[in-house]
């Protein structure tokens, strides 16, 4: 007998979507405008979905607009509604780029916050998240002109990201949410690209 849920459409949420909701996603933001399906304060309000019902999450340049102390309640709420194995793709300005300090930004994020949650101290964060977040992949967006200038001075992208500023304009994180507390953390793959959706180049 076929599974009655096999043909159920996936529930995909675009958190902080503004007027540019990701195609096929349910848009959530604090102001009702075109593309926003639910007007909620994501730093405080509960997500209007049942436990373990959401397949995937997406967020683009939203997390920097709320206080970093508000991220954890949101992440815990995401874990509540996430199916086991749900995915989360997040993009935000890289804190070591001038764009991170534009007016309206309240949180300044690098890969380090994600390493703490997902890799280094995932067991300690389990009571907060009520799940294990596996950080699968990190993508740094580096403009080709920046790559050319660094190469002309003999610096690799990996070296420049570690020691210089204004190298990566934004960073993308690709996460899997698992409910089993015994899930082991993994070391993410690290890449850079000239833009979202463009060729991934391994960081060495």
N, C-alpha and C positions, 0 to 999 in steps of 0.2 A: 504494500500500500504506500503510495507516495507521501512524503512528508508534507503536511499541510502548510508548513511555513517556507517551503522551498522557493515559492514564487513571491514571497513578501518583499516589497521594495526595501532596500537598505535605508536605515535612518542615518543621515549624515548631517552634522551640524557645523555651520560656519560661525565661529564665535567672534563677536566684534566686527561683523561684516560690513557695516556702513551701507552705502548704496552700491557696493561692488561685490555682491554675494557670489560665491563660487557656484558654478553651474551644477545643478542637481542637489544642492545642499539647502538645508533649512537655515535661514538667516536669523541671528540673534544679536541685538545691540540695544543700547539704552534709550535710543530715540526711534520712534516709529517713522520710517521713511521708506521709499521704494526699495524693495529687496529685503526689508526687515520683517520677518514673520512673527517674531516674538520680541516685544520691547521689555527688556529686563535689565536690572543692574547685576551684571555678572559677578561683581565682587561680593554680592550679598544674597541675591535671590536664588532660590532653588531652580534647577532646570526642570521644565514641565514634561518630564519623560519618566517612564517606569524604570525600576532597577534593571540593569543588564539588558537594555533595549537598543543602545546606540552602537552602530557599526564603526563609525569614523568621525573624527573631529578635524577641523581645519581652522587655523588662525593666522592672519596676516596683518602685521603691524597693529596689533591690538594690545598685547601684554605690556608694552612700554607705556601705555596710556593709563594704567591703573597702578596703585601702589604695590610694591613687591610683597608686602604683608598680606595683600588681598589675593595673591596668586594661589596660596596653599588652600584656602577654603574652596576656591574655584576648582583646583585640581582634584580635591577630595570629592566634590560634587560630580566632576567628570568621571571619576572612578566608579561612583555609585551607579551611574546610568550606562556605563560602558559594558558592552558584552566582553566576555573573556576573549582576548585577542584583538580587541578594537584598536584602531590606529589613530595616531595624532600627528598631524603635520603642522609645525609652527614656524613662522618666519617673523623676525624682528630685527631692528637695527643692531649692529654690533657695537658694543659699548666703547670700543677703541676707535670709533669713527666719529667725526664731527657731527654727523646726522643724528647720532644718539642724543645730542644735547639740544635739539630743537624745542621751542616752546610747546608745552602740552605734554611732554614726556615726563613720566614720574618714576620709571624704573629703568635701570641701566644694566643690560644683560649681556653676558658672554656665555661661552660653553660651560663655564665653571659651575653655574647654578644647576645646570642639567646633569653634569657629572655627579654632583653631590646627591641629587635626588635619585638618579638612575643607576649609577655605577659605584661610587665610592661608599655611600652610606645608605643603600637602598633598604636594608633591613631596619635601620633606625627610622627611616621615613615611612615605613609601612603603616604604623598606627595613624599617621596623618592622612596618607593617601588611600589606605585600605586596599592596596594593590601594589604590585611591583610594576614599575615603568621601565621597559627595556629601551635603551637608547641605541637604535640600530645604526643610524647614519647622521653625520653632520656635514652640511654643505656651506662653504663660505663663498659669497659672491664677490668676486674680484674683477674689476673692469680690466679689459685687455691692455689699455694704456698703462695701467699700474703694473701689470705683469711685465710689459716691455721695459718700463723704466727700471724696475728691480733687476731684471736680467742684464740690462746694460751696466749695472753696478756690481754684478756678480752675486746677487742675493736670490735664494730660492723663495718660493711663496711660503713654504713652511717656516723658514727662518724669519721672514718678514712678519708673518702673522704673530709669531712668538715675541718679537722684540720691538716692532714698529707700530705706529698708529696710522689711521686712514688707509689701511690696506683692504680689509673686507668691509663693504658697505652694509651688508646684511648677512644674516646667518639663518640657515634652515635646519630644523631638528625633525627627525623621523623616529617616532616612538610607538611601541606596542604595549598595550595595557593588559597585564595578566593578573588574575585574581588569586592564584595559588601563591601562598607566602613562601613556599619552598623554591619558587622560580629563581634561578641563579642569574645574577646580573651579567651583562656581556660588555665587552669593549667595543665601542662604536667604530665603524669605518669612517674615515675623514677624507673629504674631497673639497676641491674648489671648482668653481665654474664661472663663466663670464656673465651668466644670468640664470634665472630660474628656467628649468626645462632644457638648458643647454648641456653640452658634453661635460661629464664629470671627470675631473682629473685627480688621481690619488695624491694625497699629501705625503711626501716622503721627507 
